[in-house]
Amino acid sequence: MIGAEVRDSCGSSGTGGDPTGVYAGGSPPAPRKASIWRKSTTTHYLVNSNKVWENSQK
């Protein structure tokens, strides 16, 4: 395939090279922080309270 256009996984055309070149002259974006909503203890509480209820029924 001589003269074929090269595309990366994002569909952008390019000649290859280091993909971090996008950040030339600056820092890469900070990594995402975990959402507080994902750390809910509600499920843990419900599981433990159910075990207590089951044990009290014996």
Rosetta blueprint (number, residue, H / E / L):
1 M L
2 I L
3 G L
4 A L
5 E L
6 V L
7 R E
8 D L
9 S L
10 C L
11 G L
12 S L
13 S E
14 G L
15 T L
16 G L
17 G L
18 D L
19 P H
20 T H
21 G H
22 V H
23 Y H
24 A L
25 G L
26 G L
27 S L
28 P L
29 P L
30 A L
31 P L
32 R L
33 K L
34 A L
35 S L
36 I H
37 W H
38 R H
39 K H
40 S L
41 T L
42 T H
43 T H
44 H H
45 Y H
46 L H
47 V H
48 N H
49 S H
50 N H
51 K H
52 V H
53 W H
54 E H
55 N H
56 S H
57 Q L
58 K L
